[in-house]
Amino acid sequence: MGPDLHQAAGGAVVWSDRYLEYSWTPEHPMNPVRLDLTMRLASALNVLEGVELLDPDPAGDQDLLRIHSSAYVEMVKHAPAQPGSRAAAMFGLGNDDNPIFARMHEASSVIVGGTLRAAQEIAAGRARRAVSIGGGMHHAMRNNASGFCVYNDVAVAITWLLEQGFDRIAYIDVDVHHGDGVQRAFEGDPRVLTISIHQHPATLWPGTGYPGEIGTGRGEGSVVNLALQPGTTDRYWLRGFHAVVPGAIAAFRPQIVVSQCGVDSHREDPLADLALTVDGQRAAFRAMRELADTYAEGRWLAVGGGGYGLVRVVPRSWTHLLAAALDRDLDVNTPIPAEWRDHVLSRVPHADVPETMSDGGDVTFPRWDGPGGRPDSGVAQEDRDFHRVDTAVLATRRAVFPLLGLDPDDRRD
C-alpha cells in the first residue's frame, strides 16, 4: 500500500521563469516562447487567478542519479566547455536534436526540480493535482540525451514517488512520439504501469512503441503501447484511447496517475502526422483527470512535453490543461483576449493568432464495441479510419490485456 494521503482542495501549479532558460538554439523547434505564451494566456483568461505559483528548486545530483548515470550527469555539466567534442557526442549531446547550450545542466535541473516539486505537493497531501508545463522530457535515457530531452524529469519523479511508498503508479503519455525513456526506465518494474498513445513507430521517430512491447521480467504486462496511423483525427484517437486506457487503469488500480501531455499530436504540428485539434487534446486531459478521480483518489501529476505549434497550439492546449488541473474548465468558445494577441505579435510578428480556445474539432466518438464492429456511416473515409484504429486497438489489447487479467475481446471494457 502507498501513503495514506489526505485530500487537498484544488490543484498546484509549478512554474519558474527559469524554465525559459531551457533553450537550445534560435532555430530549434523546442522554443521556450511556447511556455511564456501559455502562462500569459492562462493568466489573461483568469485560469491562474488566486493561484500561488510554486517556484521549484533545481534537482540535485542525488535526484538525477535516481535515473541517470554519474558519468552522464558529469558530461552534461561540462559539455558547454567542450562543444563538438567526441566525448559529448557519445552521450547524445552536440547534434541537431540536442545541441549544447550554456548552463545546460542548470536549466535541465530546474525542469526536473519542477516535476519533483509537483510530486512532492501531491505526496504531502497539499494538493490532489499538480501540473508543471515545463516538464515532460520523456525521451532522455540513463546515459544519453535524446529527442530534445536532457534529463528525464518524469522518470526521476516516479522513482521518488516509489521511494515514498507508492507502489502502483500509472503513467499515461499522449505525446505524438513514443514515451521511450520512461518505458525503458520501468519496463521491468511491476509497480509502474506505462501507457503510451502515439503515432505508429514505423512512421515516426523514435521507432519504438509497438504493441508487442509489453514489459520485461517481473514487469511483463506493465507496458501498454497504442500505435496509431498518420492522419488519425480526434474521433478515432479518442476511440482508441477509451478502448485501451480506462480498462488498463481499472485493472491496475493506481494510487496516482502521472500524465505526459505533449501536444505535438495536433494537426498543425510541424514534426508529426496525427490530426488532433485543441478540442481533442482538451478531451484527453479531461479523460485523464477523470481516471485519476475514479481510480487514484484524484491524485494527478501532469507535465508538458512536445508541441511545436508555438502560437496556435501549445498555449491554448496547455491552458486547457492548467484549467483541467484547477477545476476551472474553459468553454471551448472562449474568445482569445486582446492583450494576449498583442503580446504574441510583439514576440512573434505576423503570427496567425487564433480567435477562440477551440479549433471546432469533433470530440464525439464511436465507443469500443468489440472486434468486428463497423459504424453505419456510409462514408468510405469514415469506415477506413474506423478500421485503422480498431486494428491498432486489437493489436494492443491482444498483446497485453490478458496479462492484466482482462479479456481483449470483451465489449464492456
Secondary structure by P-SEA (a helix, b strand, c coil): ccccccccccbbbbbbcccccccccccccccaaaaaaaaaaaaaacccccbbbbbbcccccccccccccaaaaaaaaccccccccaaaaaacccccccccccaaaaaaaaaaaaaaaaaaaaaaccccbbbbcccccccccccccccccccaaaaaaaaaaaaacccbbbbbbcccccaaaaaaaccccccbbbbbbcccccccccccccccccccccccccbbbbbbcccccaaaaaaaaaaccaaaaaaacccbbbbbccccccccccccbbbbcaaaaaaaaaaaaaaaacccccbbbbbbcccccccccaaaaaaaaaaaaacccccccccccaaaaaaaaaaccccccccccccccccccccccccccccccccaaaaaaaaaaaaaaaaaaaacccccccccccccc
